[in-house]
């Protein structure tokens, strides 16, 4: 299967998930809540295929803070991208991702 990680500012260390950062293993997206000045920089996605034992690195994506301090407002919503049916073998683990967005 595929796994997703992110590199910050070309550092050999991966972005660590914590209470503000989450990497979706379903989509590969990196979510950062309550962006801080220390989050500014370049983020690079790394996709690893464990079966082929290969990794591919994407182009860097810059994150900057808006100089006007204005944050776009949008209505709260819950993003769910579950398949219509989720199957799991007895004793296996299943991860369902749900995100609450908005201000």
C-alpha positions in Angstrom: 0.0 0.0 0.0 0.8 3.7 -0.2 1.8 5.8 2.7 2.1 9.6 2.9 4.5 11.8 4.8 5.6 15.5 4.5 9.0 17.1 4.8 9.3 20.7 6.0 11.9 23.0 4.5 13.9 20.1 3.0 14.7 18.8 6.5 15.4 15.1 6.5 12.9 14.8 9.4 9.2 14.3 8.6 6.5 16.7 9.8 5.4 15.2 13.1 1.7 14.8 13.7 0.4 16.4 16.8 -2.7 18.3 18.1 -2.3 20.8 15.2 -1.0 18.6 12.3 -2.5 15.6 10.6 -1.5 13.7 7.5 -4.4 11.9 5.8 -3.4 8.4 4.8 -6.5 8.3 2.6 -5.7 11.4 0.5 -2.2 12.4 1.4 -3.3 15.8 2.5 -1.5 17.7 5.3 -3.9 19.5 7.6 -2.6 22.3 9.9 -4.9 23.9 12.4 -4.3 27.4 13.8 -1.3 28.2 11.6 1.6 29.9 13.4 4.6 31.9 12.1 6.8 28.8 12.7 4.7 26.9 10.2 5.8 29.2 7.3 8.1 27.5 4.8 8.1 24.8 2.1 6.3 21.5 2.5 7.1 18.5 0.3 4.9 15.4 0.1 6.6 12.0 0.0 4.6 9.0 -1.2 6.0 5.6 -0.3 5.0 2.3 -1.9 5.8 -0.4 0.7 5.4 -3.3 -1.7 7.8 -1.8 -4.3 10.0 -0.4 -1.6 10.1 3.0 -3.4 9.4 6.6 -2.5 8.6 9.5 -4.7 9.0 13.1 -3.6 6.7 15.8 -5.0 7.6 19.5 -5.6 7.8 21.8 -2.6 4.6 23.7 -1.8 5.1 27.1 0.0 3.1 28.2 3.0 3.0 31.9 3.7 1.1 34.0 6.1 -1.2 36.7 4.7 0.3 40.1 5.4 -3.2 41.7 5.9 -4.0 39.3 8.7 -7.4 38.5 7.2 -8.6 35.0 7.2 -11.2 33.9 4.7 -14.4 32.9 6.5 -16.7 30.1 5.3 -19.6 28.3 6.8 -18.8 25.4 9.1 -19.0 22.0 7.4 -17.9 18.4 8.0 -16.0 16.8 5.3 -16.5 13.1 5.0 -15.1 11.0 2.1 -16.0 7.6 3.2 -16.7 4.9 0.6 -20.3 3.8 0.4 -19.3 0.6 2.2 -16.2 -0.1 4.3 -15.1 -3.7 4.7 -12.8 -5.0 7.3 -11.5 -8.4 8.3 -12.1 -9.6 11.8 -9.2 -8.5 14.0 -8.0 -5.8 11.5 -7.9 -2.1 12.1 -10.0 0.5 10.2 -9.4 4.2 10.1 -12.2 6.6 9.2 -11.3 10.2 8.7 -13.7 13.1 9.4 -12.8 16.8 9.3 -14.7 19.7 10.8 -13.9 22.9 8.9 -15.0 26.5 9.3 -14.9 29.5 11.5 
